[in-house]
Amino acid sequence: MADAGHGHTPAAWTGVIIAFIGFCVSGAFMVMANPVGFWAGMALIGIGTIAGGIMSAAGMGKPEGHVVRSES
């Protein structure tokens, strides 16, 4: 099962961590009724997506041609 990888790459982790921080920021500012902070958090979510994509394109993502084998 661990051979499948499940997306455990530096690109995936970086993108998810940045997006999670953006989600937390947006949630906090939504509760505080601050639209500017909310949209700043939403921008962080987009930045996380872009950062993960750039890192993946730079070779820090899942290698091309990765074959998942099932051991039954």
N, C-alpha and C positions, 0 to 999 in steps of 0.2 A: 504494500500500500504506500509506503514512503517513497518508493521509486517513481510514483506518478508525479511527485513534485507539488501538485496542488497550487501552483503559482507562487511558491515561496522563493521569490527573487528580490534583489534589492529594489528593482523598479516597482514591483507590486507593493512591497512594504512601504516605500517612500510615498507613493501615491495614496495609499490607504491612510497612512498616518496624517498626512496633510489634509486630506478630505475629512477625516474624523475630527481634527482640530477645528476645521471650518464648520462642521456640523454643530460642534459644541458651542462655538462662538455665536453662530446664528441662533441656536436655541436660547442661549442666555440673553442675547439682545432682543429676541422676540418677547421673552417674558418681561424684560425691562421696558418694552414698548419703545425701542429705539430703532427706527427703520434704517438709519445709516449703518449702524453696527451689524444689523441683520444682513444687509446686502454685502457688507465687507466679509462676513462669514460665508455667504454664498459664493463670493468671488474666490475665497480660499478653497472651496470645494472644486471649483473649476481649475484653479491653479494646481491642485493635487492631481487632477486628471491629466492635465498637460504635462506636469513634471514626470509622472509615471510613463506617459507615452514617449516623451523625449528620452528618458533613461532606457526604456525598452529598445528604442531605435538605435541607441548608442551601444547596444550589446549587453545591457545589464538585465535583460528580461529572459524569458524562456527561449532556449536555443531552438533554431529552426530545425524541422525534421525530427523533433522529439517524439519517439514512439512510446506509447504507454502499453506495457505488457500486463496481461492479467495472469496471475498464477492461481490456478484453481486446484 
